[in-house]
């Protein structure tokens, strides 16, 4: 198999028979807010982590032979949060380092995850071949893995517990008929044997349709997250800023100096901070 450049690898890995993507039913991993794929602050990597990140980035930049190496490298960076040394989220990291959009990065990671899961199903019990030819002995215990990204992506649309059954049947048909495996055949086989499509995460909202309201929906999701975290705050976590302009306008300079035990001059440029607990005591909120 001829090697692909990284640019062509990124933009043209789907075979022509890949079914069109329904953007309204796109995976939650692409459209929803995934807080596990970000960190609160940038923190330095230790030497071992930095060495591992450098090796993984080399794999991604080189492109190697298939989607599997790139997707697996991205997946490992994401799972170990190795991007945290320079970026707060995997989305920002892949965009800055490799010019990849979030959706494309997740397509690669999801496809690689499918192949890894199929491999893990038979770990230690079989040998591994990538889409063996049609002359393969049907009675052997050789595990055939998806070679094309479009095949792994089609399997990613199927419920995880049914993927192995669907893939085994597709491989069996290929070995009997000699006809090539396609993404269409994978999805058709899934429908034939009654395999359901992968379900969305139960605690996540449905993927919003593309519209002008997307920005406000995403903003509201962030606000809700902050509201849920608010009851856990400690003294000093959340502060209220009091401006000198407010105190002057309301003739509160003397009162504020007395309450705060200060003799500092208060003018327009003055400001002070108090905790939420103090603000509640002063009935400011």
PELINMO-V105941 format. One record per residue. N is the residue number from 1. SS is DSSP state (helix for helix, strand for strand, loop for the rest). PSI is psi as a letter, one per 30 degrees, with the letter a starting at -180 (NA if undefined). Layout:
# PELINMO-V105941
N | SS | PSI
N | SS | PSI
This chain:
# PELINMO-V105941
1 | loop | k
2 | loop | k
3 | loop | l
4 | loop | k
5 | loop | l
6 | helix | e
7 | helix | e
8 | helix | e
9 | helix | e
10 | helix | e
11 | helix | f
12 | loop | h
13 | loop | f
14 | loop | k
15 | loop | l
16 | loop | f
17 | loop | g
18 | loop | k
19 | loop | k
20 | loop | k
21 | loop | k
22 | loop | j
23 | helix | f
24 | helix | f
25 | helix | g
26 | loop | k
27 | loop | k
28 | helix | f
29 | helix | f
30 | helix | e
31 | helix | f
32 | loop | l
33 | loop | j
34 | loop | j
35 | helix | f
36 | helix | f
37 | helix | h
38 | strand | l
39 | loop | l
40 | loop | f
41 | loop | l
42 | loop | k
43 | loop | k
44 | loop | k
45 | loop | k
46 | loop | l
47 | helix | e
48 | helix | e
49 | helix | e
50 | helix | e
51 | helix | e
52 | helix | e
53 | helix | e
54 | helix | e
55 | helix | e
56 | helix | e
57 | helix | e
58 | helix | e
59 | helix | e
60 | helix | e
61 | helix | e
62 | helix | e
63 | loop | e
64 | loop | b
65 | loop | e
66 | loop | l
67 | helix | f
68 | helix | e
69 | helix | e
70 | helix | e
71 | helix | e
72 | helix | e
73 | helix | e
74 | helix | e
75 | helix | e
76 | helix | e
77 | helix | e
78 | helix | e
79 | helix | e
80 | helix | g
81 | loop | h
82 | helix | f
83 | helix | f
84 | helix | f
85 | helix | f
86 | loop | f
87 | loop | l
88 | loop | f
89 | strand | l
90 | helix | e
91 | helix | e
92 | helix | e
93 | helix | e
94 | helix | e
95 | helix | e
96 | helix | e
97 | helix | e
98 | helix | g
99 | loop | g
100 | loop | k
101 | loop | l
102 | helix | e
103 | helix | e
104 | helix | e
105 | helix | e
106 | helix | e
107 | helix | e
108 | helix | e
109 | helix | e
110 | helix | e
111 | helix | e
112 | helix | e
113 | helix | e
114 | helix | e
115 | helix | e
116 | helix | e
117 | helix | e
118 | helix | e
119 | helix | e
120 | helix | f
121 | helix | e
122 | loop | g
123 | loop | k
124 | loop | f
125 | loop | f
126 | loop | l
127 | loop | l
128 | strand | k
129 | strand | k
130 | strand | j
131 | loop | i
132 | loop | l
133 | loop | l
134 | loop | f
135 | loop | g
136 | loop | k
137 | loop | k
138 | loop | f
139 | loop | f
140 | loop | l
141 | loop | g
142 | loop | k
143 | strand | k
144 | strand | k
145 | strand | l
146 | loop | k
147 | loop | e
148 | loop | k
149 | helix | e
150 | helix | e
151 | helix | e
152 | helix | e
153 | helix | e
154 | helix | e
155 | helix | e
156 | helix | f
157 | loop | f
158 | strand | k
159 | loop | k
160 | helix | e
161 | helix | f
162 | helix | f
163 | helix | e
164 | helix | e
165 | helix | e
166 | helix | e
167 | helix | e
168 | helix | e
169 | helix | e
170 | helix | e
171 | helix | e
172 | helix | e
173 | helix | e
174 | helix | e
175 | helix | f
176 | helix | e
177 | helix | f
178 | loop | g
179 | loop | k
180 | loop | k
181 | loop | k
182 | loop | l
183 | helix | e
184 | helix | e
185 | helix | e
186 | helix | e
187 | helix | e
188 | helix | e
189 | helix | e
190 | helix | e
191 | helix | e
192 | helix | e
193 | loop | g
194 | loop | g
195 | loop | k
196 | loop | l
197 | strand | l
198 | loop | k
199 | loop | l
200 | loop | l
201 | loop | k
202 | loop | f
203 | loop | g
204 | loop | k
205 | loop | l
206 | loop | l
207 | loop | k
208 | loop | k
209 | loop | l
210 | loop | k
211 | loop | l
212 | loop | f
213 | loop | f
214 | helix | e
215 | helix | e
216 | helix | e
217 | helix | e
218 | helix | e
219 | helix | e
220 | helix | e
221 | helix | e
222 | helix | e
223 | helix | e
224 | helix | e
225 | helix | e
226 | helix | e
227 | helix | e
228 | helix | e
229 | helix | f
230 | helix | e
231 | loop | f
232 | loop | g
233 | loop | k
234 | loop | l
235 | loop | k
236 | loop | f
237 | loop | e
238 | loop | k
239 | strand | l
240 | strand | k
241 | strand | k
242 | strand | k
243 | strand | l
244 | helix | e
245 | helix | e
246 | helix | e
247 | helix | e
248 | helix | e
249 | helix | f
250 | loop | g
251 | loop | h
252 | loop | g
253 | helix | e
254 | helix | e
255 | helix | e
256 | helix | e
257 | helix | e
258 | helix | e
259 | helix | e
260 | helix | f
261 | loop | h
262 | loop | l
263 | loop | g
264 | loop | k
265 | loop | k
266 | loop | j
267 | loop | a
268 | loop | f
269 | loop | f
270 | loop | k
271 | strand | l
272 | strand | l
273 | strand | k
274 | strand | l
275 | strand | l
276 | helix | e
277 | helix | e
278 | helix | e
279 | helix | e
280 | helix | e
281 | helix | e
282 | loop | g
283 | loop | h
284 | loop | f
285 | loop | NA
